[in-house]
Structure formats: C-alpha cells, structure tokens
Amino acid sequence: MSLIQSGEKVFLPHRSYAIEVKIKGQYLRDNQLRTIRISSTLAGYGPNIELGIFITAKDMFLEEIYGQDPITLTIRLLGQDASELERYDIDLMCTRISHGAPMAVALSDSSQEDRVSVTISTVVRDVFSSMTTMVNGVWGGADAPKTVKEVAEDIVGEAGAGLEYDTEGENTEAIDQICVPPLVLYDALLYLDRTFGSHDGVPAVFCRLDNTVHVINLSKRIKKNAAVKISQPSLDKKDLSELEKKSSDGKHFYLQGEFKNDFVGNSKFAANATTIIHVAKPADTLFHLVEQDISGVCSDYGLIHKNSNPFVDSKIDRTKVLEQHIGYEYTESFANSMIAKRIFDISTIQCVVGGNIMIENLLKIGDPLEMDLLVTEYLNVGGKYIMYKTDILYMKEHEGDWTCTVDIVGVRTNKSI
C-alpha cells in the first residue's frame, strides 16, 4: 500500500467493502454470496441488479427460495479506519431465478451437501412500482393549455415518484388538448415525447435508485460539467501522484487496460436518410411539412462536444418521408426529438475502471462523462460523452475480499473533438 503525501494530509487509498443480502428475513452467510452486478442503461427505465449466490439444494428447494420474498441488499464502502464512506440500502424484487441441479442420490445422509450456483435477477422495488403504475388523463378545457412538463409533473405525482425535469431546451409550447391513454408511467412519458416532443434535443427517461424520475435533455446535458472523469495515463508517465490523489474523490477514475471506440456515421445516415420530411396534420389545414437536413440535426440537436463534422461519405444522399405523426399545430419539437434520438449514439466509447471505488457518480447515467486521454495520438477521441450505460460488478476473491470493476459506455454524435 502506497502513501501519497500532500502538505499535511496523508492519502490512504486502501478501502474495503462490506456487502450483505437478506432473503426471507435471514442474511446470507459470507460464503454464500459471490457476485453483485448493478446495471443501469438509458435503454431501460431503471437499474437492474443481479445476485450471484452459491447455496445447497436444501437452501434452494426446501426453503422455497423462489422469488416471492423481499430481498434487501446493503453495500458499504469502508475507509482505512473502517469509517463508512458510502452506503446503499436497496429493497429488491426478484424477476428471475436461474440455477442448476447436479446429479445426486435419492436421499443422502452425507454431511457434505452439493452446492448449486444461483443467479437472482432483480429490480429496485420502489422504482419498479413507480414506473409500472398505470396512469392516464385528459387535459383540456379549464385545464388547458398545458406544457409537456406540466403533464409530466401530474402523471409522475400520480405514480408517487419524484421528478427532475431538464428545463434547458424544453418544449414550452402550451398545448390546448392532451390525452394520455392508459399506460404505465414509463411508457406514458415516452408517449408525451413521441407525440409532442419533450425537448428540442435528445430526450431520455430514467428512474434512479432514490425513486426520482429524470426527464433529461442529453443535448444540453453534455455541455455541463462532467460527473465522471476517466484518465488514461501514458505508459511513460512517471509521476502518477496527482492522478492517484484525485481518484479518491468518487469523480476521478483510472482506465484499466484499453478503451474501445465505435463509429457508425455512414450506417446511421444511410438508414435515416440525409433529408427527412415529416407530414404533419395541424387542426386548421390539410397538412404541414417539416423538412430536416440530418447534418443540421446532428449539429443543432445531437450530442456534440466541440466538433460537429459528421465524417460521412458524400455518396449517401437520399430523402425519406415520414407521414405517421399527427403533429401538433406547427411545432417542430416532435421532429427534432425524433431524429435526434436516432443519431445521438453515432460515436461510442467503452472502457473499464476498477478498484475499491465510490459508485455514486457512476450511477448517474445521462450525465456527462469526460475521457482524459494523455496519449497524444488518442486526444481527438477524448473529451465529453454522455454516460449511456454502467455495469458495476462486485466479485468476491478467494481471500474473502470484494473487488469492484465498472464497464462504462459513453455516447455522442461527433467522432472527434
């Protein structure tokens, strides 16, 4: 263990985890719990948590661990002096149990019992309850006009969850009549965006561990300060003390191994066309055309960090007409949101960080992620991305200590800065 001296403070980078799981009112024994995986992605409505346990057939079948019972997960990050640096107490609901059943005698009197590996897939109980609550409503007459945000506030309140709604770039148009059909809350929020456009930009809906629903404008969010900064020091860098010191704050992390970069500009532009015409149907006329150039959508409403050059083959040049949308008066927010969602992830970066780390900021998907690449040749693919997915894996080592690695996926529209 190394000590890093800075003025009068001594930084002790050694930390440890204390993790507990309770099922049917009983804690799993230390040798039964093997892995914990917390997966968060903007493609879903909330975190998924997977428990890997190693138990006997008696524990599994005779105790009837079939998923009907509440599960409690506690994760604590402890400092050098055993002080609590971070803690999560999470009530879970089982969605799936997968396990094997080895060959055995009909009735064994042996004290040595066979163990089976069991994977329990779960969701956060409060998040699941809120995001799957059925909501609907009609806003018009005395209740009109309403903005998309105001309707979102009504239906999220009906579901009993908190709401954080990005106001930068939001669609502030007052709408005379809004009808949300009976839908679960998550689908209802997506319906509002699909019908009216919640933002001029890339929208996202996600519910975090604290049961707060976030309706995010990713196009504006990428311009904010990064929640997570990941450094890739060069191999010939001798003095890492400054980076090591920063890595204790829960915001700065080290890159472990290589990163992967994926760019799909040609395929995205070819699939969505370079010119897009929306045939909308306002109330006072037969039709209204909204025409978009996809390069303009990328630069105006994409996830752009510095460079808006799309790096697309000039031979890709075609027009697509979209006529399914009913439109609303003469607004273009629905079109901006629709197409921005199709091109926001043209450039993807994937990397792994690890150590005994704080995970609070890593759970904030939808927030900016900054890649600080110190290798000169890689600089142009560094900069800011939107944190699209995090996969946090706790694994118990043979010595009984827990280790943590995090697989992170960041997305943006432009390839380079």
TORKOL-4160 file (C-alpha; in steps of 0.2 Angstrom, whole numbers, padded with zeros to 4 digits, m for minus):
417
<pt num="1" X="0000" Y="0000" Z="0000"/>
<pt num="2" X="0007" Y="0017" Z="m0005"/>
<pt num="3" X="0006" Y="0033" Z="0004"/>
<pt num="4" X="0004" Y="0049" Z="m0005"/>
<pt num="5" X="0010" Y="0064" Z="0004"/>
<pt num="6" X="0001" Y="0081" Z="0000"/>
<pt num="7" X="0005" Y="0095" Z="0013"/>
<pt num="8" X="m0001" Y="0090" Z="0030"/>
<pt num="9" X="m0013" Y="0077" Z="0023"/>
<pt num="10" X="m0009" Y="0058" Z="0020"/>
<pt num="11" X="m0020" Y="0049" Z="0007"/>
<pt num="12" X="m0023" Y="0031" Z="0011"/>
<pt num="13" X="m0030" Y="0023" Z="m0005"/>
<pt num="14" X="m0034" Y="0007" Z="0004"/>
<pt num="15" X="m0053" Y="0003" Z="0006"/>
<pt num="16" X="m0064" Y="m0012" Z="0008"/>
<pt num="17" X="m0082" Y="m0017" Z="0005"/>
<pt num="18" X="m0095" Y="m0024" Z="0017"/>
<pt num="19" X="m0109" Y="m0032" Z="0007"/>
<pt num="20" X="m0125" Y="m0040" Z="0015"/>
<pt num="21" X="m0140" Y="m0049" Z="0007"/>
<pt num="22" X="m0156" Y="m0053" Z="0017"/>
<pt num="23" X="m0169" Y="m0066" Z="0010"/>
<pt num="24" X="m0184" Y="m0071" Z="0019"/>
<pt num="25" X="m0178" Y="m0062" Z="0034"/>
<pt num="26" X="m0161" Y="m0071" Z="0035"/>
<pt num="27" X="m0144" Y="m0064" Z="0030"/>
<pt num="28" X="m0134" Y="m0075" Z="0018"/>
<pt num="29" X="m0119" Y="m0082" Z="0025"/>
<pt num="30" X="m0102" Y="m0075" Z="0020"/>
<pt num="31" X="m0098" Y="m0090" Z="0009"/>
<pt num="32" X="m0114" Y="m0090" Z="0000"/>
<pt num="33" X="m0113" Y="m0073" Z="m0008"/>
<pt num="34" X="m0102" Y="m0072" Z="m0023"/>
<pt num="35" X="m0106" Y="m0058" Z="m0035"/>
<pt num="36" X="m0117" Y="m0042" Z="m0036"/>
<pt num="37" X="m0120" Y="m0034" Z="m0053"/>
<pt num="38" X="m0129" Y="m0017" Z="m0054"/>
<pt num="39" X="m0133" Y="m0012" Z="m0072"/>
<pt num="40" X="m0140" Y="0005" Z="m0077"/>
<pt num="41" X="m0144" Y="0010" Z="m0095"/>
<pt num="42" X="m0154" Y="0024" Z="m0104"/>
<pt num="43" X="m0162" Y="0010" Z="m0114"/>
<pt num="44" X="m0172" Y="0005" Z="m0099"/>
<pt num="45" X="m0182" Y="0013" Z="m0085"/>
<pt num="46" X="m0171" Y="0009" Z="m0070"/>
<pt num="47" X="m0157" Y="m0001" Z="m0063"/>
<pt num="48" X="m0156" Y="m0020" Z="m0064"/>
<pt num="49" X="m0147" Y="m0029" Z="m0050"/>
<pt num="50" X="m0141" Y="m0047" Z="m0052"/>
<pt num="51" X="m0136" Y="m0058" Z="m0037"/>
<pt num="52" X="m0124" Y="m0072" Z="m0039"/>
<pt num="53" X="m0125" Y="m0085" Z="m0024"/>
<pt num="54" X="m0118" Y="m0102" Z="m0020"/>
<pt num="55" X="m0130" Y="m0112" Z="m0009"/>
<pt num="56" X="m0135" Y="m0130" Z="m0006"/>
<pt num="57" X="m0150" Y="m0139" Z="m0014"/>
<pt num="58" X="m0158" Y="m0139" Z="0003"/>
<pt num="59" X="m0157" Y="m0120" Z="0005"/>
<pt num="60" X="m0164" Y="m0118" Z="m0013"/>
<pt num="61" X="m0178" Y="m0130" Z="m0014"/>
<pt num="62" X="m0183" Y="m0135" Z="0004"/>
<pt num="63" X="m0183" Y="m0117" Z="0010"/>
<pt num="64" X="m0193" Y="m0112" Z="m0006"/>
<pt num="65" X="m0182" Y="m0098" Z="m0012"/>
<pt num="66" X="m0192" Y="m0095" Z="m0027"/>
<pt num="67" X="m0193" Y="m0076" Z="m0028"/>
<pt num="68" X="m0209" Y="m0072" Z="m0019"/>
<pt num="69" X="m0200" Y="m0065" Z="m0004"/>
<pt num="70" X="m0192" Y="m0047" Z="m0002"/>
<pt num="71" X="m0174" Y="m0046" Z="m0004"/>
<pt num="72" X="m0163" Y="m0032" Z="0004"/>
<pt num="73" X="m0146" Y="m0028" Z="m0002"/>
<pt num="74" X="m0134" Y="m0017" Z="0008"/>
<pt num="75" X="m0117" Y="m0011" Z="0001"/>
<pt num="76" X="m0105" Y="m0001" Z="0011"/>
<pt num="77" X="m0088" Y="0006" Z="0006"/>
<pt num="78" X="m0077" Y="0007" Z="0021"/>
<pt num="79" X="m0061" Y="0018" Z="0023"/>
<pt num="80" X="m0045" Y="0014" Z="0031"/>
<pt num="81" X="m0051" Y="0017" Z="0048"/>
<pt num="82" X="m0067" Y="0007" Z="0045"/>
<pt num="83" X="m0077" Y="0023" Z="0043"/>
<pt num="84" X="m0092" Y="0022" Z="0031"/>
<pt num="85" X="m0088" Y="0032" Z="0015"/>
<pt num="86" X="m0103" Y="0026" Z="0005"/>
<pt num="87" X="m0119" Y="0016" Z="0009"/>
<pt num="88" X="m0133" Y="0009" Z="m0001"/>
<pt num="89" X="m0148" Y="0000" Z="0007"/>
<pt num="90" X="m0159" Y="m0006" Z="m0008"/>
<pt num="91" X="m0175" Y="m0016" Z="m0007"/>
<pt num="92" X="m0176" Y="m0028" Z="m0022"/>
<pt num="93" X="m0190" Y="m0038" Z="m0031"/>
<pt num="94" X="m0185" Y="m0054" Z="m0039"/>
<pt num="95" X="m0189" Y="m0055" Z="m0058"/>
<pt num="96" X="m0180" Y="m0072" Z="m0062"/>
<pt num="97" X="m0170" Y="m0086" Z="m0053"/>
<pt num="98" X="m0159" Y="m0097" Z="m0064"/>
<pt num="99" X="m0149" Y="m0112" Z="m0056"/>
<pt num="100" X="m0143" Y="m0129" Z="m0060"/>
<pt num="101" X="m0147" Y="m0145" Z="m0051"/>
<pt num="102" X="m0132" Y="m0158" Z="m0050"/>
<pt num="103" X="m0134" Y="m0177" Z="m0051"/>
<pt num="104" X="m0137" Y="m0184" Z="m0033"/>
<pt num="105" X="m0143" Y="m0199" Z="m0024"/>
<pt num="106" X="m0161" Y="m0201" Z="m0020"/>
<pt num="107" X="m0158" Y="m0197" Z="m0001"/>
<pt num="108" X="m0141" Y="m0193" Z="0006"/>
<pt num="109" X="m0136" Y="m0194" Z="0024"/>
<pt num="110" X="m0119" Y="m0187" Z="0020"/>
<pt num="111" X="m0114" Y="m0171" Z="0029"/>
<pt num="112" X="m0106" Y="m0165" Z="0013"/>
<pt num="113" X="m0120" Y="m0156" Z="0003"/>
<pt num="114" X="m0119" Y="m0152" Z="m0015"/>
<pt num="115" X="m0120" Y="m0133" Z="m0019"/>
<pt num="116" X="m0128" Y="m0125" Z="m0034"/>
<pt num="117" X="m0124" Y="m0108" Z="m0042"/>
<pt num="118" X="m0139" Y="m0097" Z="m0042"/>
<pt num="119" X="m0142" Y="m0081" Z="m0051"/>
<pt num="120" X="m0156" Y="m0070" Z="m0045"/>
<pt num="121" X="m0161" Y="m0056" Z="m0056"/>
<pt num="122" X="m0170" Y="m0041" Z="m0048"/>
<pt num="123" X="m0176" Y="m0024" Z="m0050"/>
<pt num="124" X="m0177" Y="m0010" Z="m0037"/>
<pt num="125" X="m0194" Y="m0012" Z="m0028"/>
<pt num="126" X="m0199" Y="0006" Z="m0027"/>
<pt num="127" X="m0193" Y="0010" Z="m0045"/>
<pt num="128" X="m0202" Y="m0004" Z="m0052"/>
<pt num="129" X="m0218" Y="0001" Z="m0043"/>
<pt num="130" X="m0217" Y="0019" Z="m0049"/>
<pt num="131" X="m0213" Y="0016" Z="m0067"/>
<pt num="132" X="m0226" Y="0002" Z="m0069"/>
<pt num="133" X="m0240" Y="0012" Z="m0061"/>
<pt num="134" X="m0254" Y="0014" Z="m0073"/>
<pt num="135" X="m0258" Y="0032" Z="m0077"/>
<pt num="136" X="m0269" Y="0042" Z="m0089"/>
<pt num="137" X="m0278" Y="0058" Z="m0091"/>
<pt num="138" X="m0286" Y="0071" Z="m0102"/>
<pt num="139" X="m0280" Y="0089" Z="m0101"/>
<pt num="140" X="m0291" Y="0102" Z="m0110"/>
<pt num="141" X="m0305" Y="0115" Z="m0107"/>
<pt num="142" X="m0302" Y="0123" Z="m0090"/>
<pt num="143" X="m0286" Y="0113" Z="m0088"/>
<pt num="144" X="m0279" Y="0119" Z="m0104"/>
<pt num="145" X="m0267" Y="0125" Z="m0110"/>
<pt num="146" X="m0253" Y="0113" Z="m0103"/>
<pt num="147" X="m0235" Y="0111" Z="m0107"/>
<pt num="148" X="m0227" Y="0094" Z="m0109"/>
<pt num="149" X="m0218" Y="0097" Z="m0092"/>
<pt num="150" X="m0234" Y="0101" Z="m0083"/>
<pt num="151" X="m0242" Y="0085" Z="m0089"/>
<pt num="152" X="m0227" Y="0075" Z="m0084"/>
<pt num="153" X="m0227" Y="0083" Z="m0067"/>
<pt num="154" X="m0246" Y="0077" Z="m0065"/>
<pt num="155" X="m0243" Y="0059" Z="m0070"/>
<pt num="156" X="m0227" Y="0057" Z="m0061"/>
<pt num="157" X="m0235" Y="0064" Z="m0045"/>
<pt num="158" X="m0250" Y="0051" Z="m0048"/>
<pt num="159" X="m0237" Y="0037" Z="m0048"/>
<pt num="160" X="m0229" Y="0043" Z="m0031"/>
<pt num="161" X="m0212" Y="0047" Z="m0038"/>
<pt num="162" X="m0201" Y="0062" Z="m0038"/>
<pt num="163" X="m0197" Y="0071" Z="m0054"/>
<pt num="164" X="m0182" Y="0081" Z="m0060"/>
<pt num="165" X="m0186" Y="0088" Z="m0077"/>
<pt num="166" X="m0172" Y="0097" Z="m0088"/>
<pt num="167" X="m0179" Y="0115" Z="m0092"/>
<pt num="168" X="m0165" Y="0119" Z="m0104"/>
<pt num="169" X="m0171" Y="0116" Z="m0122"/>
<pt num="170" X="m0188" Y="0110" Z="m0116"/>
<pt num="171" X="m0204" Y="0112" Z="m0127"/>
<pt num="172" X="m0213" Y="0126" Z="m0118"/>
<pt num="173" X="m0227" Y="0127" Z="m0131"/>
<pt num="174" X="m0244" Y="0127" Z="m0122"/>
<pt num="175" X="m0255" Y="0113" Z="m0129"/>
<pt num="176" X="m0274" Y="0115" Z="m0130"/>
<pt num="177" X="m0278" Y="0097" Z="m0128"/>
<pt num="178" X="m0268" Y="0082" Z="m0122"/>
<pt num="179" X="m0274" Y="0065" Z="m0120"/>
<pt num="180" X="m0263" Y="0052" Z="m0112"/>
<pt num="181" X="m0271" Y="0034" Z="m0114"/>
<pt num="182" X="m0269" Y="0021" Z="m0100"/>
<pt num="183" X="m0251" Y="0017" Z="m0100"/>
<pt num="184" X="m0238" Y="0013" Z="m0087"/>
<pt num="185" X="m0229" Y="0029" Z="m0081"/>
<pt num="186" X="m0213" Y="0025" Z="m0091"/>
<pt num="187" X="m0222" Y="0022" Z="m0107"/>
<pt num="188" X="m0233" Y="0037" Z="m0104"/>
<pt num="189" X="m0218" Y="0049" Z="m0103"/>
<pt num="190" X="m0211" Y="0041" Z="m0119"/>
<pt num="191" X="m0228" Y="0044" Z="m0127"/>
<pt num="192" X="m0228" Y="0063" Z="m0122"/>
<pt num="193" X="m0211" Y="0065" Z="m0130"/>
<pt num="194" X="m0216" Y="0055" Z="m0146"/>
<pt num="195" X="m0232" Y="0065" Z="m0148"/>
<pt num="196" X="m0226" Y="0082" Z="m0144"/>
<pt num="197" X="m0208" Y="0082" Z="m0141"/>
<pt num="198" X="m0202" Y="0085" Z="m0123"/>
<pt num="199" X="m0186" Y="0094" Z="m0129"/>
<pt num="200" X="m0178" Y="0101" Z="m0144"/>
<pt num="201" X="m0164" Y="0088" Z="m0142"/>
<pt num="202" X="m0161" Y="0070" Z="m0137"/>
<pt num="203" X="m0173" Y="0066" Z="m0123"/>
<pt num="204" X="m0171" Y="0052" Z="m0110"/>
<pt num="205" X="m0181" Y="0045" Z="m0096"/>
<pt num="206" X="m0174" Y="0035" Z="m0082"/>
<pt num="207" X="m0178" Y="0032" Z="m0063"/>
<pt num="208" X="m0163" Y="0032" Z="m0052"/>
<pt num="209" X="m0161" Y="0022" Z="m0035"/>
<pt num="210" X="m0169" Y="0035" Z="m0025"/>
<pt num="211" X="m0186" Y="0034" Z="m0035"/>
<pt num="212" X="m0183" Y="0050" Z="m0044"/>
<pt num="213" X="m0188" Y="0050" Z="m0062"/>
<pt num="214" X="m0176" Y="0060" Z="m0073"/>
<pt num="215" X="m0183" Y="0068" Z="m0089"/>
<pt num="216" X="m0166" Y="0073" Z="m0097"/>
<pt num="217" X="m0161" Y="0084" Z="m0112"/>
<pt num="218" X="m0145" Y="0075" Z="m0116"/>
<pt num="219" X="m0141" Y="0088" Z="m0130"/>
<pt num="220" X="m0139" Y="0101" Z="m0116"/>
<pt num="221" X="m0133" Y="0090" Z="m0103"/>
<pt num="222" X="m0117" Y="0086" Z="m0112"/>
<pt num="223" X="m0112" Y="0104" Z="m0111"/>
<pt num="224" X="m0112" Y="0103" Z="m0092"/>
<pt num="225" X="m0098" Y="0099" Z="m0080"/>
<pt num="226" X="m0093" Y="0080" Z="m0081"/>
<pt num="227" X="m0100" Y="0069" Z="m0067"/>
<pt num="228" X="m0086" Y="0056" Z="m0070"/>
<pt num="229" X="m0068" Y="0059" Z="m0077"/>
<pt num="230" X="m0058" Y="0045" Z="m0083"/>
<pt num="231" X="m0039" Y="0046" Z="m0085"/>
<pt num="232" X="m0029" Y="0035" Z="m0097"/>
<pt num="233" X="m0011" Y="0040" Z="m0092"/>
<pt num="234" X="0003" Y="0036" Z="m0105"/>
<pt num="235" X="0014" Y="0021" Z="m0101"/>
<pt num="236" X="0030" Y="0033" Z="m0100"/>
<pt num="237" X="0022" Y="0044" Z="m0087"/>
<pt num="238" X="0032" Y="0043" Z="m0071"/>
<pt num="239" X="0023" Y="0054" Z="m0058"/>
<pt num="240" X="0005" Y="0047" Z="m0055"/>
<pt num="241" X="0004" Y="0055" Z="m0038"/>
<pt num="242" X="m0008" Y="0069" Z="m0043"/>
<pt num="243" X="m0020" Y="0057" Z="m0053"/>
<pt num="244" X="m0019" Y="0045" Z="m0038"/>
<pt num="245" X="m0024" Y="0058" Z="m0026"/>
<pt num="246" X="m0039" Y="0064" Z="m0037"/>
<pt num="247" X="m0045" Y="0046" Z="m0038"/>
<pt num="248" X="m0051" Y="0046" Z="m0020"/>
<pt num="249" X="m0065" Y="0058" Z="m0023"/>
<pt num="250" X="m0078" Y="0047" Z="m0032"/>
<pt num="251" X="m0077" Y="0058" Z="m0048"/>
<pt num="252" X="m0060" Y="0054" Z="m0055"/>
<pt num="253" X="m0055" Y="0036" Z="m0060"/>
<pt num="254" X="m0041" Y="0026" Z="m0069"/>
<pt num="255" X="m0043" Y="0017" Z="m0085"/>
<pt num="256" X="m0039" Y="m0001" Z="m0084"/>
<pt num="257" X="m0032" Y="m0008" Z="m0100"/>
<pt num="258" X="m0038" Y="m0002" Z="m0117"/>
<pt num="259" X="m0053" Y="0008" Z="m0122"/>
<pt num="260" X="m0064" Y="0004" Z="m0137"/>
<pt num="261" X="m0071" Y="0016" Z="m0149"/>
<pt num="262" X="m0085" Y="0013" Z="m0162"/>
<pt num="263" X="m0091" Y="0025" Z="m0176"/>
<pt num="264" X="m0106" Y="0021" Z="m0186"/>
<pt num="265" X="m0109" Y="0038" Z="m0196"/>
<pt num="266" X="m0112" Y="0030" Z="m0213"/>
<pt num="267" X="m0124" Y="0017" Z="m0207"/>
<pt num="268" X="m0134" Y="0030" Z="m0197"/>
<pt num="269" X="m0135" Y="0042" Z="m0211"/>
<pt num="270" X="m0140" Y="0029" Z="m0224"/>
<pt num="271" X="m0153" Y="0021" Z="m0213"/>
<pt num="272" X="m0162" Y="0038" Z="m0208"/>
<pt num="273" X="m0158" Y="0047" Z="m0225"/>
<pt num="274" X="m0150" Y="0064" Z="m0227"/>
<pt num="275" X="m0166" Y="0074" Z="m0230"/>
<pt num="276" X="m0181" Y="0070" Z="m0219"/>
<pt num="277" X="m0199" Y="0077" Z="m0222"/>
<pt num="278" X="m0212" Y="0075" Z="m0209"/>
<pt num="279" X="m0230" Y="0076" Z="m0215"/>
<pt num="280" X="m0239" Y="0084" Z="m0200"/>
<pt num="281" X="m0258" Y="0087" Z="m0199"/>
<pt num="282" X="m0262" Y="0103" Z="m0189"/>
<pt num="283" X="m0280" Y="0107" Z="m0185"/>
<pt num="284" X="m0283" Y="0121" Z="m0197"/>
<pt num="285" X="m0275" Y="0114" Z="m0213"/>
<pt num="286" X="m0274" Y="0098" Z="m0223"/>
<pt num="287" X="m0256" Y="0095" Z="m0220"/>
<pt num="288" X="m0240" Y="0104" Z="m0215"/>
<pt num="289" X="m0222" Y="0099" Z="m0220"/>
<pt num="290" X="m0207" Y="0099" Z="m0208"/>
<pt num="291" X="m0191" Y="0097" Z="m0218"/>
<pt num="292" X="m0174" Y="0092" Z="m0209"/>
<pt num="293" X="m0157" Y="0090" Z="m0215"/>
<pt num="294" X="m0149" Y="0076" Z="m0204"/>
<pt num="295" X="m0132" Y="0085" Z="m0204"/>
<pt num="296" X="m0141" Y="0100" Z="m0196"/>
<pt num="297" X="m0150" Y="0090" Z="m0184"/>
<pt num="298" X="m0133" Y="0082" Z="m0178"/>
<pt num="299" X="m0125" Y="0099" Z="m0176"/>
<pt num="300" X="m0140" Y="0108" Z="m0168"/>
<pt num="301" X="m0148" Y="0094" Z="m0158"/>
<pt num="302" X="m0135" Y="0080" Z="m0157"/>
<pt num="303" X="m0123" Y="0076" Z="m0143"/>
<pt num="304" X="m0110" Y="0087" Z="m0149"/>
<pt num="305" X="m0093" Y="0091" Z="m0140"/>
<pt num="306" X="m0083" Y="0104" Z="m0150"/>
<pt num="307" X="m0083" Y="0096" Z="m0167"/>
<pt num="308" X="m0099" Y="0094" Z="m0177"/>
<pt num="309" X="m0091" Y="0087" Z="m0193"/>
<pt num="310" X="m0101" Y="0071" Z="m0196"/>
<pt num="311" X="m0087" Y="0062" Z="m0206"/>
<pt num="312" X="m0100" Y="0054" Z="m0218"/>
<pt num="313" X="m0097" Y="0048" Z="m0236"/>
<pt num="314" X="m0104" Y="0061" Z="m0248"/>
<pt num="315" X="m0112" Y="0047" Z="m0259"/>
<pt num="316" X="m0125" Y="0045" Z="m0245"/>
<pt num="317" X="m0139" Y="0056" Z="m0251"/>
<pt num="318" X="m0157" Y="0052" Z="m0251"/>
<pt num="319" X="m0174" Y="0058" Z="m0244"/>
<pt num="320" X="m0186" Y="0050" Z="m0233"/>
<pt num="321" X="m0204" Y="0055" Z="m0230"/>
<pt num="322" X="m0212" Y="0051" Z="m0213"/>
<pt num="323" X="m0231" Y="0053" Z="m0213"/>
<pt num="324" X="m0237" Y="0043" Z="m0197"/>
<pt num="325" X="m0236" Y="0058" Z="m0185"/>
<pt num="326" X="m0251" Y="0068" Z="m0182"/>
<pt num="327" X="m0241" Y="0083" Z="m0177"/>
<pt num="328" X="m0247" Y="0097" Z="m0166"/>
<pt num="329" X="m0251" Y="0114" Z="m0174"/>
<pt num="330" X="m0235" Y="0120" Z="m0182"/>
<pt num="331" X="m0222" Y="0115" Z="m0168"/>
<pt num="332" X="m0206" Y="0106" Z="m0174"/>
<pt num="333" X="m0201" Y="0099" Z="m0157"/>
<pt num="334" X="m0208" Y="0082" Z="m0160"/>
<pt num="335" X="m0197" Y="0081" Z="m0176"/>
<pt num="336" X="m0181" Y="0087" Z="m0168"/>
<pt num="337" X="m0183" Y="0075" Z="m0154"/>
<pt num="338" X="m0187" Y="0060" Z="m0165"/>
<pt num="339" X="m0172" Y="0062" Z="m0177"/>
<pt num="340" X="m0160" Y="0067" Z="m0163"/>
<pt num="341" X="m0164" Y="0051" Z="m0154"/>
<pt num="342" X="m0159" Y="0041" Z="m0170"/>
<pt num="343" X="m0142" Y="0049" Z="m0172"/>
<pt num="344" X="m0136" Y="0053" Z="m0154"/>
<pt num="345" X="m0125" Y="0037" Z="m0152"/>
<pt num="346" X="m0115" Y="0038" Z="m0169"/>
<pt num="347" X="m0099" Y="0038" Z="m0159"/>
<pt num="348" X="m0097" Y="0026" Z="m0144"/>
<pt num="349" X="m0083" Y="0023" Z="m0132"/>
<pt num="350" X="m0082" Y="0009" Z="m0120"/>
<pt num="351" X="m0069" Y="0007" Z="m0105"/>
<pt num="352" X="m0067" Y="m0002" Z="m0088"/>
<pt num="353" X="m0062" Y="0006" Z="m0072"/>
<pt num="354" X="m0059" Y="m0003" Z="m0055"/>
<pt num="355" X="m0053" Y="m0003" Z="m0038"/>
<pt num="356" X="m0062" Y="0000" Z="m0021"/>
<pt num="357" X="m0071" Y="0015" Z="m0028"/>
<pt num="358" X="m0086" Y="0025" Z="m0024"/>
<pt num="359" X="m0100" Y="0022" Z="m0036"/>
<pt num="360" X="m0112" Y="0037" Z="m0033"/>
<pt num="361" X="m0107" Y="0046" Z="m0049"/>
<pt num="362" X="m0106" Y="0030" Z="m0059"/>
<pt num="363" X="m0125" Y="0028" Z="m0056"/>
<pt num="364" X="m0129" Y="0045" Z="m0064"/>
<pt num="365" X="m0131" Y="0039" Z="m0081"/>
<pt num="366" X="m0137" Y="0053" Z="m0093"/>
<pt num="367" X="m0124" Y="0064" Z="m0085"/>
<pt num="368" X="m0108" Y="0069" Z="m0094"/>
<pt num="369" X="m0093" Y="0058" Z="m0094"/>
<pt num="370" X="m0076" Y="0065" Z="m0098"/>
<pt num="371" X="m0061" Y="0055" Z="m0106"/>
<pt num="372" X="m0044" Y="0062" Z="m0101"/>
<pt num="373" X="m0033" Y="0053" Z="m0114"/>
<pt num="374" X="m0015" Y="0058" Z="m0111"/>
<pt num="375" X="m0008" Y="0048" Z="m0126"/>
<pt num="376" X="m0006" Y="0061" Z="m0139"/>
<pt num="377" X="m0012" Y="0050" Z="m0154"/>
<pt num="378" X="m0029" Y="0047" Z="m0145"/>
<pt num="379" X="m0033" Y="0065" Z="m0140"/>
<pt num="380" X="m0045" Y="0068" Z="m0153"/>
<pt num="381" X="m0057" Y="0055" Z="m0147"/>
<pt num="382" X="m0056" Y="0061" Z="m0129"/>
<pt num="383" X="m0067" Y="0074" Z="m0122"/>
<pt num="384" X="m0085" Y="0073" Z="m0116"/>
<pt num="385" X="m0098" Y="0059" Z="m0119"/>
<pt num="386" X="m0115" Y="0055" Z="m0111"/>
<pt num="387" X="m0114" Y="0041" Z="m0099"/>
<pt num="388" X="m0126" Y="0029" Z="m0108"/>
<pt num="389" X="m0123" Y="0013" Z="m0098"/>
<pt num="390" X="m0113" Y="0007" Z="m0082"/>
<pt num="391" X="m0111" Y="m0011" Z="m0077"/>
<pt num="392" X="m0105" Y="m0012" Z="m0059"/>
<pt num="393" X="m0098" Y="m0029" Z="m0054"/>
<pt num="394" X="m0093" Y="m0034" Z="m0036"/>
<pt num="395" X="m0084" Y="m0050" Z="m0035"/>
<pt num="396" X="m0078" Y="m0059" Z="m0020"/>
<pt num="397" X="m0060" Y="m0065" Z="m0021"/>
<pt num="398" X="m0054" Y="m0082" Z="m0014"/>
<pt num="399" X="m0047" Y="m0072" Z="0001"/>
<pt num="400" X="m0064" Y="m0066" Z="0005"/>
<pt num="401" X="m0061" Y="m0048" Z="0000"/>
<pt num="402" X="m0073" Y="m0039" Z="m0013"/>
<pt num="403" X="m0066" Y="m0031" Z="m0028"/>
<pt num="404" X="m0076" Y="m0019" Z="m0040"/>
<pt num="405" X="m0075" Y="m0016" Z="m0059"/>
<pt num="406" X="m0086" Y="m0005" Z="m0069"/>
<pt num="407" X="m0089" Y="m0007" Z="m0088"/>
<pt num="408" X="m0094" Y="0010" Z="m0094"/>
<pt num="409" X="m0101" Y="0015" Z="m0111"/>
<pt num="410" X="m0102" Y="0033" Z="m0117"/>
<pt num="411" X="m0110" Y="0040" Z="m0132"/>
<pt num="412" X="m0110" Y="0056" Z="m0143"/>
<pt num="413" X="m0114" Y="0061" Z="m0160"/>
<pt num="414" X="m0097" Y="0068" Z="m0166"/>
<pt num="415" X="m0082" Y="0056" Z="m0169"/>
<pt num="416" X="m0068" Y="0068" Z="m0163"/>
<pt num="417" X="m0065" Y="0085" Z="m0154"/>
